[in-house]
């Protein structure tokens, strides 16, 4: 599965893929836009230049991110969240 993620990153951002260096309001806005359109993915921990910088994330912080999304969207947006370790960095 890591190979697939690396292939997505290598292709770069597109209509269906965004890179974000950290979780913030912009991530939620992007996910809402994807939910209202044809879908898409956001990879957190990757720069616009395709550099894997990683994020410090735990199960608790992921749950906090999901709760933020649920609390700030209507209808509630509950995304699928998957973590990967690439080059010893979590994305």
C-alpha positions as a Markdown table, in Angstrom:
| # | Residue | x | y | z |
|---|---|---|---|---|
| 1 | Unk | 0.0 | 0.0 | 0.0 |
| 2 | Unk | 2.9 | 2.4 | 0.7 |
| 3 | Unk | 3.9 | 2.0 | -2.9 |
| 4 | Unk | 0.5 | 3.2 | -4.1 |
| 5 | Unk | 0.7 | 6.3 | -1.8 |
| 6 | Unk | 4.2 | 7.1 | -3.1 |
| 7 | Unk | 2.9 | 6.8 | -6.7 |
| 8 | Unk | 0.1 | 9.3 | -5.8 |
| 9 | Unk | 2.5 | 11.7 | -4.3 |
| 10 | Unk | 4.9 | 11.4 | -7.3 |
| 11 | Unk | 2.0 | 12.4 | -9.6 |
| 12 | Unk | 1.4 | 15.6 | -7.6 |
| 13 | Unk | -1.6 | 17.5 | -6.7 |
| 14 | Unk | -4.6 | 17.3 | -9.0 |
| 15 | Unk | -8.4 | 17.9 | -9.1 |
| 16 | Unk | -8.7 | 14.9 | -6.8 |
| 17 | Unk | -5.6 | 15.1 | -4.6 |
| 18 | Unk | -4.3 | 17.8 | -2.3 |
| 19 | Unk | -1.2 | 17.9 | -0.1 |
| 20 | Unk | -1.2 | 19.7 | 3.3 |
| 21 | Unk | 1.7 | 20.1 | 5.7 |
| 22 | Unk | -0.6 | 20.0 | 8.7 |
| 23 | Unk | -4.3 | 19.6 | 9.8 |
| 24 | Unk | -6.1 | 22.9 | 9.8 |
| 25 | Unk | -9.3 | 24.7 | 8.7 |
| 26 | Unk | -8.1 | 24.5 | 5.0 |
| 27 | Unk | -8.1 | 20.7 | 5.2 |
| 28 | Unk | -11.7 | 20.7 | 6.3 |
| 29 | Unk | -12.7 | 23.1 | 3.5 |
| 30 | Unk | -10.9 | 20.9 | 0.9 |
| 31 | Unk | -12.7 | 17.8 | 2.2 |
| 32 | Unk | -16.1 | 19.6 | 2.1 |
| 33 | Unk | -15.4 | 20.6 | -1.5 |
| 34 | Unk | -14.5 | 17.0 | -2.4 |
| 35 | Unk | -17.6 | 15.7 | -0.7 |
| 36 | Unk | -19.7 | 18.2 | -2.7 |
| 37 | Unk | -18.0 | 17.2 | -6.0 |
| 38 | Unk | -16.7 | 13.9 | -7.2 |
| 39 | Unk | -14.6 | 13.0 | -4.2 |
| 40 | Unk | -10.9 | 13.2 | -3.5 |
| 41 | Unk | -8.1 | 12.7 | -1.1 |
| 42 | Unk | -6.0 | 15.0 | 1.2 |
| 43 | Unk | -2.6 | 13.8 | 2.3 |
| 44 | Unk | -1.4 | 15.5 | 5.4 |
| 45 | Unk | 2.3 | 15.6 | 6.0 |
| 46 | Unk | 3.3 | 16.3 | 2.4 |
| 47 | Unk | 4.3 | 19.7 | 1.0 |
| 48 | Unk | 3.1 | 21.2 | -2.3 |
| 49 | Unk | 6.5 | 20.3 | -3.7 |
| 50 | Unk | 5.8 | 16.6 | -3.0 |
| 51 | Unk | 8.3 | 16.5 | -0.1 |
| 52 | Unk | 7.3 | 14.1 | 2.7 |
| 53 | Unk | 7.7 | 16.1 | 5.9 |
| 54 | Unk | 5.4 | 13.9 | 8.1 |
| 55 | Unk | 3.2 | 14.8 | 11.1 |
| 56 | Unk | 3.2 | 14.0 | 14.7 |
| 57 | Unk | -0.1 | 12.2 | 15.1 |
| 58 | Unk | -1.6 | 9.7 | 17.5 |
| 59 | Unk | -5.0 | 7.9 | 17.6 |
| 60 | Unk | -6.2 | 10.6 | 19.9 |
| 61 | Unk | -5.2 | 13.4 | 17.6 |
| 62 | Unk | -6.8 | 11.7 | 14.7 |
| 63 | Unk | -10.0 | 11.3 | 16.7 |
| 64 | Unk | -9.8 | 15.1 | 17.5 |
| 65 | Unk | -9.5 | 15.9 | 13.8 |
| 66 | Unk | -12.5 | 13.8 | 13.0 |
| 67 | Unk | -14.5 | 15.5 | 15.8 |
| 68 | Unk | -13.5 | 18.9 | 14.5 |
| 69 | Unk | -14.8 | 17.9 | 11.1 |
| 70 | Unk | -18.0 | 16.5 | 12.5 |
| 71 | Unk | -18.6 | 19.7 | 14.6 |
| 72 | Unk | -17.9 | 22.2 | 11.8 |
| 73 | Unk | -19.8 | 20.5 | 8.9 |
| 74 | Unk | -23.4 | 20.0 | 8.1 |
| 75 | Unk | -24.4 | 17.4 | 7.1 |
| 76 | Unk | -21.6 | 15.9 | 9.2 |
| 77 | Unk | -18.5 | 14.9 | 7.2 |
| 78 | Unk | -16.8 | 11.8 | 8.6 |
| 79 | Unk | -13.8 | 11.0 | 6.4 |
| 80 | Unk | -11.9 | 7.8 | 6.2 |
| 81 | Unk | -8.6 | 8.4 | 7.9 |
| 82 | Unk | -5.6 | 6.1 | 7.2 |
| 83 | Unk | -2.0 | 6.6 | 8.4 |
| 84 | Unk | 1.1 | 5.5 | 6.6 |
| 85 | Unk | 4.7 | 5.5 | 7.5 |
| 86 | Unk | 6.8 | 6.6 | 4.6 |
| 87 | Unk | 10.6 | 7.1 | 4.9 |
| 88 | Unk | 10.2 | 6.9 | 8.7 |
| 89 | Unk | 7.6 | 9.7 | 8.7 |
| 90 | Unk | 3.9 | 9.4 | 9.4 |
| 91 | Unk | 1.5 | 10.8 | 6.9 |
